[in-house]
Amino acid sequence: MKELKFQQKAVRKLVDETIDLLRLSGHRNTLIFKAPTGAGKTVMASQMLADLTEELQSRGDSPYQQVAFIWIAPNKLHQQSYFKMKNYFTETRLLRPVMYDEIDQSEGVIRPGEILFVNWESINKEKNVMVRDSEQNASLYEITRRTQEEQGLPIIVVIDEEHLFWSKSADKSAKVLQRINPKVEIRISATPKTGSDHIVTVSREEVVREEMIKKQVVLNPDITKAPSEREQSDACISSAEREEARPEVKGYNDENELNIHLIQCALEKRRLLAEAYQNEGTNINPLLLIQLPNDTSESMTAEDSAIATQVKTYLRAVKDITTENKKL
Protein backbone atom coordinates (compact mmCIF):
# COMPACT_ATOMS: atom_id res chain seq x y z
CA MET A 1 0.00 0.00 0.00
CA LYS A 2 1.25 3.48 -0.84
CA GLU A 3 2.06 5.83 2.03
CA LEU A 4 -1.08 7.88 1.47
CA LYS A 5 -2.77 9.42 4.48
CA PHE A 6 -6.32 8.88 3.27
CA GLN A 7 -5.63 5.16 2.71
CA GLN A 8 -3.97 4.70 6.10
CA LYS A 9 -6.78 6.57 7.84
CA ALA A 10 -9.44 4.49 6.08
CA VAL A 11 -7.73 1.19 6.95
CA ARG A 12 -7.49 2.19 10.61
CA LYS A 13 -11.18 3.09 10.73
CA LEU A 14 -12.18 -0.12 8.93
CA VAL A 15 -10.30 -2.24 11.46
CA ASP A 16 -11.81 -0.42 14.45
CA GLU A 17 -15.35 -0.55 13.06
CA THR A 18 -15.06 -4.25 12.23
CA ILE A 19 -13.87 -5.10 15.74
CA ASP A 20 -16.79 -3.12 17.15
CA LEU A 21 -19.20 -5.09 14.97
CA LEU A 22 -17.64 -8.40 16.02
CA ARG A 23 -18.45 -7.44 19.62
CA LEU A 24 -22.15 -7.03 18.84
CA SER A 25 -24.59 -9.87 19.31
CA GLY A 26 -26.26 -11.56 16.40
CA HIS A 27 -25.09 -11.86 12.81
CA ARG A 28 -24.97 -9.83 9.60
CA ASN A 29 -23.75 -6.67 11.30
CA THR A 30 -23.05 -4.33 8.38
CA LEU A 31 -20.16 -1.96 7.66
CA ILE A 32 -20.19 0.27 4.55
CA PHE A 33 -16.90 1.24 2.90
CA LYS A 34 -17.49 4.09 0.44
CA ALA A 35 -14.60 5.27 -1.73
CA PRO A 36 -14.44 6.69 -5.28
CA THR A 37 -13.21 4.64 -8.21
CA GLY A 38 -9.43 4.94 -8.40
CA ALA A 39 -8.91 5.32 -4.66
CA GLY A 40 -7.48 1.80 -4.32
CA LYS A 41 -10.38 0.08 -2.57
CA THR A 42 -8.98 -3.42 -3.09
CA VAL A 43 -5.57 -2.43 -1.77
CA MET A 44 -7.10 -0.78 1.29
CA ALA A 45 -9.36 -3.77 1.88
CA SER A 46 -6.36 -6.14 1.63
CA GLN A 47 -4.41 -4.13 4.17
CA MET A 48 -7.47 -3.90 6.40
CA LEU A 49 -7.91 -7.70 6.45
CA ALA A 50 -4.21 -8.13 7.27
CA ASP A 51 -4.24 -5.52 10.04
CA LEU A 52 -7.47 -6.94 11.46
CA THR A 53 -5.98 -10.46 11.59
CA GLU A 54 -2.91 -9.22 13.48
CA GLU A 55 -4.89 -7.02 15.82
CA LEU A 56 -7.35 -9.75 16.79
CA GLN A 57 -4.42 -11.94 17.76
CA SER A 58 -2.64 -9.26 19.79
CA ARG A 59 -5.44 -7.37 21.53
CA GLY A 60 -6.54 -8.77 24.85
CA ASP A 61 -10.02 -7.28 24.54
CA SER A 62 -10.73 -8.78 21.10
CA PRO A 63 -14.01 -10.72 20.95
CA TYR A 64 -12.32 -13.37 18.75
CA GLN A 65 -8.72 -14.36 18.22
CA GLN A 66 -9.27 -15.60 14.68
CA VAL A 67 -11.74 -15.12 11.83
CA ALA A 68 -12.31 -16.43 8.30
CA PHE A 69 -13.22 -14.36 5.25
CA ILE A 70 -15.37 -14.70 2.13
CA TRP A 71 -14.91 -12.20 -0.71
CA ILE A 72 -17.88 -12.01 -3.11
CA ALA A 73 -17.67 -10.07 -6.38
CA PRO A 74 -19.75 -9.92 -9.59
CA ASN A 75 -18.65 -10.95 -13.08
CA LYS A 76 -14.97 -11.98 -12.92
CA LEU A 77 -13.86 -9.33 -10.47
CA HIS A 78 -13.31 -12.01 -7.83
CA GLN A 79 -10.48 -13.43 -9.98
CA GLN A 80 -8.78 -10.04 -10.22
CA SER A 81 -8.97 -9.56 -6.46
CA TYR A 82 -7.82 -13.15 -5.84
CA PHE A 83 -4.65 -12.74 -7.89
CA LYS A 84 -3.97 -9.27 -6.49
CA MET A 85 -4.19 -10.53 -2.92
CA LYS A 86 -2.27 -13.71 -3.67
CA ASN A 87 0.56 -11.47 -4.82
CA TYR A 88 -0.04 -9.06 -1.93
CA PHE A 89 0.40 -11.78 0.72
CA THR A 90 3.19 -13.72 -1.03
CA GLU A 91 5.86 -12.57 1.40
CA THR A 92 4.01 -12.22 4.71
CA ARG A 93 1.66 -15.23 4.21
CA LEU A 94 -0.47 -13.60 6.87
CA LEU A 95 -3.61 -14.47 4.93
CA ARG A 96 -4.25 -17.21 2.38
CA PRO A 97 -6.48 -16.40 -0.61
CA VAL A 98 -8.27 -19.52 -1.90
CA MET A 99 -10.83 -20.50 -4.51
CA TYR A 100 -13.64 -22.97 -3.84
CA ASP A 101 -11.76 -25.92 -5.39
CA GLU A 102 -8.73 -25.19 -3.17
CA ILE A 103 -10.66 -25.83 0.05
CA ASP A 104 -9.87 -29.13 1.76
CA GLN A 105 -13.12 -31.01 1.13
CA SER A 106 -12.29 -33.65 3.75
CA GLU A 107 -12.76 -30.94 6.38
CA GLY A 108 -15.21 -28.79 4.47
CA VAL A 109 -14.41 -25.60 6.37
CA ILE A 110 -12.75 -22.25 5.82
CA ARG A 111 -9.65 -22.18 7.97
CA PRO A 112 -8.55 -19.23 10.12
CA GLY A 113 -6.96 -16.54 7.98
CA GLU A 114 -8.27 -17.92 4.69
CA ILE A 115 -10.07 -15.66 2.22
CA LEU A 116 -12.47 -17.63 0.04
CA PHE A 117 -13.07 -15.80 -3.25
CA VAL A 118 -16.49 -16.38 -4.77
CA ASN A 119 -18.03 -15.26 -8.05
CA TRP A 120 -21.57 -13.94 -7.48
CA GLU A 121 -22.91 -15.61 -10.61
CA SER A 122 -21.77 -19.01 -9.30
CA ILE A 123 -23.91 -18.83 -6.15
CA ASN A 124 -26.99 -16.79 -7.07
CA LYS A 125 -28.99 -19.77 -8.40
CA GLU A 126 -30.02 -22.88 -6.48
CA LYS A 127 -28.90 -25.15 -9.34
CA ASN A 128 -25.31 -23.85 -9.29
CA VAL A 129 -22.71 -26.45 -8.34
CA MET A 130 -21.17 -24.40 -5.54
CA VAL A 131 -24.41 -24.20 -3.56
CA ARG A 132 -25.43 -27.86 -4.00
CA ASP A 133 -24.13 -30.66 -1.78
CA SER A 134 -22.70 -33.67 -3.57
CA GLU A 135 -20.81 -36.84 -2.67
CA GLN A 136 -17.53 -35.18 -3.61
CA ASN A 137 -17.98 -31.62 -2.38
CA ALA A 138 -19.73 -29.71 0.38
CA SER A 139 -21.80 -26.72 -0.70
CA LEU A 140 -20.81 -23.19 0.18
CA TYR A 141 -23.65 -23.08 2.70
CA GLU A 142 -22.52 -26.31 4.38
CA ILE A 143 -18.95 -25.02 4.50
CA THR A 144 -20.02 -21.75 6.14
CA ARG A 145 -22.25 -23.62 8.61
CA ARG A 146 -19.44 -25.96 9.68
CA THR A 147 -16.97 -23.07 9.91
CA GLN A 148 -19.17 -21.02 12.23
CA GLU A 149 -21.09 -23.67 14.19
CA GLU A 150 -18.68 -26.58 14.46
CA GLN A 151 -15.38 -24.67 14.39
CA GLY A 152 -16.68 -21.62 16.27
CA LEU A 153 -14.96 -19.39 13.73
CA PRO A 154 -16.85 -16.21 12.77
CA ILE A 155 -17.03 -15.33 9.07
CA ILE A 156 -16.60 -11.85 7.67
CA VAL A 157 -18.07 -11.43 4.18
CA VAL A 158 -16.67 -8.71 1.94
CA ILE A 159 -19.09 -7.69 -0.84
CA ASP A 160 -17.12 -5.97 -3.59
CA GLU A 161 -18.92 -3.48 -5.87
CA GLU A 162 -21.94 -3.73 -3.60
CA HIS A 163 -24.15 -1.55 -5.80
CA LEU A 164 -24.15 -4.22 -8.52
CA PHE A 165 -25.98 -6.66 -6.22
CA TRP A 166 -29.12 -4.56 -6.24
CA SER A 167 -31.87 -3.83 -8.76
CA LYS A 168 -33.04 -7.18 -10.18
CA SER A 169 -30.77 -9.30 -7.97
CA ALA A 170 -31.61 -7.64 -4.63
CA ASP A 171 -33.84 -10.51 -3.48
CA LYS A 172 -31.28 -13.13 -4.50
CA SER A 173 -28.52 -11.24 -2.68
CA ALA A 174 -30.58 -11.14 0.50
CA LYS A 175 -31.29 -14.90 0.35
CA VAL A 176 -27.65 -15.84 -0.29
CA LEU A 177 -26.34 -13.69 2.55
CA GLN A 178 -29.07 -14.92 4.86
CA ARG A 179 -28.00 -18.52 4.26
CA ILE A 180 -24.30 -17.71 4.71
CA ASN A 181 -25.26 -15.75 7.82
CA PRO A 182 -21.86 -14.09 8.43
CA LYS A 183 -20.97 -12.34 11.64
CA VAL A 184 -20.04 -9.17 9.75
CA GLU A 185 -20.71 -7.89 6.23
CA ILE A 186 -18.35 -5.30 4.75
CA ARG A 187 -19.96 -3.72 1.69
CA ILE A 188 -17.58 -1.90 -0.67
CA SER A 189 -18.68 0.53 -3.37
CA ALA A 190 -18.23 4.00 -4.80
CA THR A 191 -22.03 4.27 -4.71
CA PRO A 192 -23.32 1.94 -1.96
CA LYS A 193 -27.02 1.12 -1.86
CA THR A 194 -27.15 -0.24 1.68
CA GLY A 195 -27.60 1.92 4.75
CA SER A 196 -25.80 1.40 8.05
CA ASP A 197 -24.81 3.31 11.18
CA HIS A 198 -21.30 2.01 10.58
CA ILE A 199 -19.68 3.62 7.55
CA VAL A 200 -16.14 4.52 6.51
CA THR A 201 -15.92 7.11 3.74
CA VAL A 202 -13.03 8.27 1.57
CA SER A 203 -13.89 11.59 -0.07
CA ARG A 204 -13.17 12.26 -3.71
CA GLU A 205 -11.30 15.43 -2.73
CA GLU A 206 -8.80 13.39 -0.69
CA VAL A 207 -8.08 11.12 -3.64
CA VAL A 208 -7.74 13.99 -6.13
CA ARG A 209 -5.38 15.77 -3.72
CA GLU A 210 -3.07 12.75 -3.75
CA GLU A 211 -3.25 12.71 -7.58
CA MET A 212 -4.70 9.18 -7.62
CA ILE A 213 -7.53 10.29 -9.90
CA LYS A 214 -8.12 13.26 -12.20
CA LYS A 215 -10.61 16.03 -11.58
CA GLN A 216 -12.48 15.37 -14.79
CA VAL A 217 -12.37 13.80 -18.24
CA VAL A 218 -13.79 15.66 -21.25
CA LEU A 219 -14.97 13.48 -24.14
CA ASN A 220 -14.51 14.88 -27.68
CA PRO A 221 -15.05 18.55 -26.73
CA ASP A 222 -16.25 21.31 -29.06
CA ILE A 223 -17.43 19.03 -31.85
CA THR A 224 -20.04 20.90 -33.84
CA LYS A 225 -19.12 20.67 -37.52
CA ALA A 226 -20.25 17.81 -39.74
CA PRO A 227 -17.38 15.64 -41.05
CA SER A 228 -18.34 16.44 -44.66
CA GLU A 229 -16.87 19.91 -44.05
CA ARG A 230 -13.49 18.52 -42.95
CA GLU A 231 -11.72 19.98 -46.01
CA GLN A 232 -12.54 23.49 -44.77
CA SER A 233 -12.31 22.84 -41.04
CA ASP A 234 -10.27 21.08 -38.37
CA ALA A 235 -13.46 19.79 -36.74
CA CYS A 236 -13.71 16.13 -35.67
CA ILE A 237 -16.76 13.96 -35.34
CA SER A 238 -18.15 12.59 -32.12
CA SER A 239 -18.30 8.90 -31.22
CA ALA A 240 -22.10 9.12 -31.46
CA GLU A 241 -21.87 10.41 -35.04
CA ARG A 242 -19.37 7.68 -35.82
CA GLU A 243 -21.82 4.98 -34.78
CA GLU A 244 -24.65 6.71 -36.62
CA ALA A 245 -23.63 6.12 -40.23
CA ARG A 246 -21.30 4.18 -42.51
CA PRO A 247 -17.93 5.86 -43.22
CA GLU A 248 -18.63 6.29 -46.93
CA VAL A 249 -21.85 8.19 -46.21
CA LYS A 250 -19.94 10.67 -44.06
CA GLY A 251 -17.33 11.25 -46.73
CA TYR A 252 -14.59 8.88 -45.54
CA ASN A 253 -13.20 6.15 -47.76
CA ASP A 254 -13.10 3.61 -44.94
CA GLU A 255 -13.11 3.16 -41.18
CA ASN A 256 -9.30 3.39 -41.01
CA GLU A 257 -9.31 6.90 -42.45
CA LEU A 258 -11.96 7.93 -39.96
CA ASN A 259 -9.96 6.52 -37.01
CA ILE A 260 -6.80 8.35 -38.05
CA HIS A 261 -8.68 11.61 -38.53
CA LEU A 262 -10.10 11.35 -35.02
CA ILE A 263 -6.65 10.71 -33.55
CA GLN A 264 -5.15 13.66 -35.45
CA CYS A 265 -7.84 15.97 -34.10
CA ALA A 266 -7.43 14.63 -30.57
CA LEU A 267 -3.64 15.07 -30.61
CA GLU A 268 -4.01 18.62 -31.91
CA LYS A 269 -6.52 19.39 -29.14
CA ARG A 270 -4.11 18.00 -26.56
CA ARG A 271 -1.30 20.18 -27.95
CA LEU A 272 -3.44 23.32 -27.78
CA LEU A 273 -4.46 22.55 -24.21
CA ALA A 274 -0.84 21.96 -23.18
CA GLU A 275 0.15 25.32 -24.67
CA ALA A 276 -2.73 27.06 -22.92
CA TYR A 277 -1.68 25.65 -19.55
CA GLN A 278 1.93 26.66 -20.21
CA ASN A 279 0.88 30.21 -21.05
CA GLU A 280 -1.00 30.34 -17.73
CA GLY A 281 2.11 29.16 -15.91
CA THR A 282 0.25 26.06 -14.73
CA ASN A 283 2.14 22.78 -14.39
CA ILE A 284 -0.47 20.56 -16.05
CA ASN A 285 0.22 18.12 -18.87
CA PRO A 286 -3.13 17.07 -20.39
CA LEU A 287 -3.74 13.35 -20.77
CA LEU A 288 -5.36 12.07 -23.96
CA LEU A 289 -7.45 8.90 -23.60
CA ILE A 290 -7.97 6.65 -26.63
CA GLN A 291 -10.31 3.73 -25.99
CA LEU A 292 -9.22 0.58 -27.80
CA PRO A 293 -10.83 -2.87 -27.90
CA ASN A 294 -9.68 -4.97 -24.95
CA ASP A 295 -7.02 -7.34 -26.28
CA THR A 296 -7.54 -9.72 -23.37
CA SER A 297 -11.22 -10.22 -24.12
CA GLU A 298 -12.29 -13.63 -25.38
CA SER A 299 -14.89 -11.94 -27.57
CA MET A 300 -12.38 -9.74 -29.43
CA THR A 301 -13.02 -9.94 -33.18
CA ALA A 302 -10.55 -9.72 -36.06
CA GLU A 303 -11.89 -6.21 -36.74
CA ASP A 304 -11.26 -5.19 -33.12
CA SER A 305 -7.70 -6.48 -33.36
CA ALA A 306 -7.13 -4.63 -36.64
CA ILE A 307 -8.34 -1.35 -35.14
CA ALA A 308 -6.04 -1.66 -32.11
CA THR A 309 -3.05 -2.53 -34.32
CA GLN A 310 -3.77 0.34 -36.70
CA VAL A 311 -3.97 2.92 -33.93
CA LYS A 312 -0.79 1.78 -32.20
CA THR A 313 1.08 1.53 -35.53
CA TYR A 314 0.05 5.06 -36.51
CA LEU A 315 1.08 6.51 -33.15
CA ARG A 316 4.46 4.79 -33.39
CA ALA A 317 5.32 5.41 -37.05
CA VAL A 318 3.93 8.91 -37.57
CA LYS A 319 3.91 10.53 -34.11
CA ASP A 320 6.73 8.65 -32.30
CA ILE A 321 4.34 7.85 -29.45
CA THR A 322 5.24 4.48 -27.94
CA THR A 323 5.26 2.64 -24.64
CA GLU A 324 9.08 2.44 -24.91
CA ASN A 325 9.55 6.22 -24.83
CA LYS A 326 6.80 6.48 -22.20
CA LYS A 327 4.63 8.78 -24.32
CA LEU A 328 2.01 6.05 -24.66
GIFENHU-V237026 format. One record per backbone hydrogen bond with DSSP energy under -1.0 kcal/mol. CO is the residue of the C=O (numbers start at 1). NH is the residue of the N-H. E is the energy in kcal/mol with one decimal. If there is no record, write none. Layout:
[[CO NH E] [CO NH E]]
//
This chain:
[[2 4 -2.4] [4 8 -2.4] [5 9 -2.8] [6 10 -1.9] [7 11 -2.5] [8 12 -2.1] [9 13 -2.1] [10 14 -2.6] [11 15 -2.2] [12 16 -2.2] [13 17 -2.8] [14 18 -2.2] [15 19 -2.2] [16 20 -2.1] [17 21 -2.1] [18 22 -2.1] [19 23 -1.2] [29 185 -2.7] [31 187 -2.9] [32 200 -3.1] [33 189 -2.1] [34 202 -2.9] [36 39 -1.9] [40 44 -2.6] [41 45 -2.7] [42 46 -2.5] [43 47 -2.4] [44 48 -2.4] [45 49 -2.4] [46 50 -2.0] [47 51 -2.9] [48 52 -2.8] [49 53 -2.1] [50 54 -2.1] [51 55 -2.6] [52 56 -2.6] [53 57 -1.2] [54 58 -1.4] [55 59 -2.7] [59 62 -1.2] [67 113 -2.4] [68 156 -2.6] [69 116 -2.7] [70 158 -3.3] [71 118 -3.0] [72 160 -2.6] [73 120 -2.6] [74 77 -2.1] [76 80 -1.2] [77 81 -2.3] [78 82 -2.3] [79 83 -2.5] [80 84 -2.3] [81 85 -2.7] [82 86 -2.3] [83 87 -2.0] [84 88 -2.2] [85 89 -2.5] [87 90 -1.2] [89 93 -1.9] [96 115 -2.1] [98 117 -2.8] [99 102 -1.7] [100 103 -1.4] [104 108 -2.9] [111 114 -2.2] [113 96 -2.3] [114 69 -2.5] [115 98 -3.1] [116 71 -3.0] [118 73 -2.0] [119 122 -1.6] [120 123 -1.8] [125 128 -1.6] [128 131 -1.1] [129 132 -1.6] [130 140 -3.0] [137 134 -2.5] [139 143 -2.5] [140 144 -2.5] [141 145 -2.0] [142 146 -2.6] [143 147 -2.3] [144 148 -2.1] [145 149 -3.2] [146 151 -2.2] [147 153 -2.4] [154 68 -2.3] [155 183 -1.9] [155 184 -1.4] [156 70 -2.2] [157 186 -3.2] [158 72 -3.0] [159 188 -2.8] [161 164 -2.1] [162 165 -1.8] [163 166 -1.1] [166 169 -1.9] [167 170 -1.2] [169 173 -2.7] [170 174 -2.2] [171 175 -2.0] [172 176 -2.6] [173 177 -2.4] [174 178 -1.9] [175 179 -1.9] [176 180 -2.1] [177 181 -2.8] [182 28 -3.5] [183 29 -1.9] [184 157 -2.7] [185 31 -3.1] [186 159 -3.0] [187 33 -3.1] [188 162 -3.0] [189 35 -1.2] [198 32 -2.4] [200 34 -2.6] [203 207 -1.3] [204 208 -2.6] [205 209 -2.4] [206 210 -1.2] [207 212 -2.2] [208 211 -1.9] [226 229 -1.9] [227 230 -1.9] [229 232 -1.5] [238 242 -2.0] [239 243 -1.7] [241 245 -1.1] [246 250 -1.3] [247 252 -2.6] [254 258 -1.5] [255 259 -2.5] [256 260 -2.4] [257 261 -2.2] [258 262 -2.2] [259 263 -2.1] [260 264 -2.7] [261 265 -2.3] [262 266 -2.4] [263 267 -2.8] [264 268 -2.2] [265 269 -2.3] [266 270 -2.3] [267 271 -2.2] [268 272 -2.3] [269 273 -2.3] [270 274 -2.4] [271 275 -2.3] [272 276 -2.2] [273 277 -2.4] [274 278 -2.2] [275 279 -2.6] [276 280 -1.3] [277 282 -2.7] [278 281 -1.6] [282 284 -2.0] [294 297 -1.7] [297 300 -1.3] [301 305 -2.2] [302 306 -2.1] [303 307 -2.3] [304 308 -2.3] [305 309 -2.3] [306 310 -2.5] [307 311 -2.4] [308 312 -2.2] [309 313 -2.5] [310 314 -2.5] [311 315 -2.4] [312 316 -1.9] [313 317 -3.0] [314 318 -2.4] [314 319 -1.0] [315 321 -2.8] [322 327 -1.4] [322 328 -2.1]]
//
